[in-house]
Amino acid sequence: MLTERQKLILHAIIEDYIKSAEPVGSRTISKRADIGFSPATIRNEMSDLEDLGYLEQPHTSAGRIPSNKGYRYYVDHLVQRHFPLEELQLAKKFFAERIQHTEQIMQQAASILSGLTNYTAIALGADAFNNSLKHIQLIPLNDEAAVAIIVTDRGHVESKMVSIPDDVPMNELERFVNFLNDKLQGVPLVKLRSRLYNEIGSELEKHVSRYQELLQMIEQVLETSQEEKLYLSGMTNMLSQPEFRDVEKAKTILDLFDESVTLARMFARHPVGIQVRIGTENTLEAMQNCSLVTASYTVDGQLIGTIGVLGPTRMEYAKVIGLLEMLKTEMGNLISKWYK
């Protein structure tokens, strides 16, 4: 548990290092208006913070830099999320303009993020926005099992083995599937579950006696997986950061940007909400000198996509988190309106 004085000094060191990219000494911190301690007191606290693993001394100079543990504590306990008014207004202006399709919103969101942060921005969106249901098929294999198939208007096919509820006659299964096709054809995939449960559930009850069991049977197929699209912007921004002036480090990052499948899979595993992965918290070795801040957004409770910023561990976390929170909300609201 850090003391209040240690928290204040750690916060000051991290903020100063984010701006300067140079090791921070006690004299520099003592000159800050919000720090009322002598250089000697600050040196002692810096030494204790280093012993606790929150700071590192990169060479023989008196200056310290934050460790991954120090950044983690800063993000979890100290960061004051910053919403730069001018930049937020610029981003909001984009969302106020007429956008023609989801691909445009993903590309522009990545472009906005990279431009406002000077880091690399990544956006991952499922193609479920642009796919609608063409039809559902249920092919019985025997009295207990069937293959359920969903076909979209773009030709995507998803199939899954399902268990048929006990003693459901075949004519009941046919009536159920015909009803779904009649009511759900042309519905965007992102709206299937909500439409099924919120709008036609009561009507289905009138036509199919054991509809709840049958819905449970078909629900897992309605969660059909979709091809995901990855958009990157500002890929060379990382090269302007002092940490990546080393040729090998720069090459490692640029090579990573060519691995779109790897990035998409990694991005897809991020939980809902704002997530910050710092340094070695990233599973990909190429990203272990970086921090990745992501924000996932939903439509009707379904995860639709993720946007994020990749930068050095010396990242402006307050600014990045503030921008991502705003973009996550605006993107979710905009996409929701399209599918009402």
N, C-alpha and C positions, 0 to 999 in steps of 0.2 A: 504493500500500500504506500503510495507516494504521499509525501507531505504537501501542503498547499504551496509552499515555497518551491519544492521540487517540480510540481506541476507547472508553476509559472515560468520557471527557468527552462524546463523542457519545451514548453510551448514557444517561448521566445527563440530558443536555439533552432527549432524546426522551421519556424517562420522565416528567420534570417537566412538559414541555409537554402530554403526553397527559392528565395530571391537571388542569392549571391552565388550559389554552387561552390562556395569556399568554406573550409572549416571555420567554425565560429569560436572565438576566444572569449574569455571572461570579461575583458575590458570592453569589447564590442557590446556585450549584453548589458554591462553596467551603465552604458550611455543611453539606453532606452528609457523613455519617459515613464513607461509602465513598470520599470524595475527599480526598486529602491534599495538595492543591496550593493555592498562594496565588491570590487573585483575579487578580493580574498575569499569572501563568503561564497560568491558564485563559483570560484574555482573548487572549493570544497564540495559544493553540491554537484558540480559537474563530475568530479571524481567519483562521488557516490552513485550518480546516475550511470556512469560507465561500469562500475562494479556490478550494478543491477542489470546491466545488459541493454539499457535504453540508449546509450551513446557509444560511439567508437572513436578511437584516435587513429586516423589513417596513417600518420607518420609522426616524426618526433616533434612537430610543432605543438604549441599549446592548444590549438583549436580542436574541436570535436565535431563530429557529424552524427546524425541520427542513425541508429540501427533499424533493421526491419521491426524489431520489437518496439522501438521508440515510435516509429510511424504508426504501428498498430494501436498503441496507447493513445496517440494523438487523434487518430481517426475515431476511435471508440469513445474517448472521454473529453477531448480538448477542442476539437475543431469546431469553429463557429461558421456554419454554412453561409456562404456569401452569395448573394443574388445581385450581381452587377446590373443596375437598372438599365443602362444603355444597351448592354448585350442582351438582356432579357427582352427588351422591347423589339430589338432586331429579330430575335427568334420568333416572338409572338406575331410579328408582322408577316412572317412566312406562313404561319398557320392560318392567318386571316385571309390569305389569298386563295383563289380557287385552285385546287389541286385535282388533277384529272384521274390519277390512279395511284394505287398503293406503292408501286415501284418508284414513282416520283417522290413520294413522301419519305421513303427509306433513303434514297440517294441524297435528297436535300437535307435530311436530318443529319446524316453523316458529314455532309459538306459544312453545315452550320457548326457542328461540334468541333471539327478540325480547325475551322477558321477562327473560332472564338477562343480555343484553348492552345493552339499551336502544337497539339499532339496529334496522334493518329486516332481517327474515329472509325468505329466498326458498327455496322447495323446488320442484324440477322432477323429476317422475317419469313414466316411460313407462307407458302403459296396458297394456303387455305383461303386467303382473302378473295383470290381470283377464281377459285373452283366452286362450282355448285353441284348439287346432287342431280345426277341423271336418272339413276334408278338403283333400287336395292333388289338383290336376289337371295333366295334361301333355297339351297339344294339339299334336301334330306338324304343322308347316307343310310340311316336305319331309323328305328323308332326312338333312339336316344341322342343322335348327333346329326348335325347338318353343317354345311359350309355356308356362311353368310358372306355376301359379296356386295361391296359398294362401288359403283361406277360414277365418275364425275363427268361433267360436260366437256372436260379437256382430255378425257380418255384415261385418267388415272384409275387404277383398279386396286382395291384393298380387300383382302379376303381373310377370314379367320374361322377356325373350327369352333362351333358353339354347341352347348348341350341343350337339347330340347326338353322343356319341362315335362314331367311325367304325365302321361295320359292326355296329352294335347292332340286332338285329331288333326289330320292333314288339312281338312277344309278350314279349320280355325287358323292354321299357319298361313294358308293362302290368303284368307281374308285379312289377316294382320298385315302381310307384306303388301297386298294390293292397296290397303288403306294408307300405308306409309308412302307408297309411290304416288298416290293421288294427291296427298296433302303436302309432301315435302319436295316434290320435283321442282328444280330450279332454285331451291333455297341454298344460299352460300353455306359452305361447310362450317364456318365459324358460328352459324346460327342454328345448326341442326338440333343440338341438345336442348337449347332453350325453347325453340319452337315446339319441339316434341313434348316437353314437360309443361310448359307454361300456356301454350295456346291450343293444342289439340288433344291433350291428355284426357280431358273430360269427354270430348266427343268420341275418342277411341274407346272409352269405357262402354259406350252405348252399342258399339259394333262388335267388340271382342271381349268375351266374358273373362278371360284370364290374362288381360292385357298387361298387368303389372309384372307377372313372371316373364312374359314375352319381351317386355321392354328391357328387363334386366339381361335377357339373352342377347338382345341386339345392341345394347348400350356400348359394350366394349368395342364393337366394330364402328360405331359412330365416332369414336375417338381415333379416327383414321389418321395415320401418319402422313405428313405432307413433305414434299420437297422444300428445302429451305434455301433462301437466297441470301447471299452474303455481299455486303457493300462495304468498301473501304474508302477512306478519304484522308488525304494528308499523310501518305505513307512515308514520304521523305522528311516530314517534320521532325521525326526522331533524330535525324542526322544533324539537326541544328542544336541539339542538346549536348552540353559538354561531356556527359557520360558516354556518349556514343561517337566521340571523335576517334576512338580506337577502331581501326579498320575491321578487326575480327568481330568486335561487338556489333558494329554496324552491319556487317555482312550477315551475321546470325539473324538479326531482326528482319532484314530485307528478304532473306530466304524464307523466313516464317510467313511473310505476307504472300508468298507464292503458294503456300499450303492451304488453300481455301477450304478444303474438306476438313483438315485438322482443326482449323480455326472455327469452322461452323460447329463441329462436334463439341469442341471445348466451350463455345458460347452457349450452345443449347443446354448444357448441364447447369448453367447458373440459375439459382433459385429466383423466385419472384421478389421484386423490390430492389432497393439499392444495395449492391454488394461491392465490397472493396477487397481485392486480393493484392497483397503486397509482397514483392520479391519472391522468396522461396515458397510462399503460399500458392504460387502458380505451379501447376503440375508440369507444364512444358518447360524444358530446360532453357529454351531460347528466351523465355519471358522472365527468368529469375533475376534479372537486373531491372525489371519493370514493375509498375503497378497497373492493374486493370480495374477500372470502376465501371460497373454495368447497372443498367436499369431495365427491368422487364415490364412490359405493359400487357394488359388483358382487355378482352372484349367479352362481356357477359360472363366473367369469371374464368374464361379460357385464355391460357397463355398464348399470345399472338406473336410476340417478337421481343428482341432484346437490342438495346443500343448501348454503346460503351465507348470508353476512352482508354487508350493504351499510351502510357508515358513512362518517364523514369520514376523511380521510387521518390525522387525529389519533385513530386507533382504538386500542383496547386489544388489540393484536395477540396478545400472549401468551395472554390469556384466551380470545379468540375462536378461535385456532388449537387450544388445548387442548380447548375444548368441541366443536369440529367433529371433531377426531380421535376423541373418544369417541363422538359421535353416529354418525359414519360406520361405526364398528365395530359398534355396537349395532344399527343399522338393518339392516346387511348380515346380521348373525347372525340377527336376528328373521325377516327375509324368507326367508332360506335355509331356516329350519325349516318354514315354511309349505309349501314346495315339495319337501320330501324325500319 
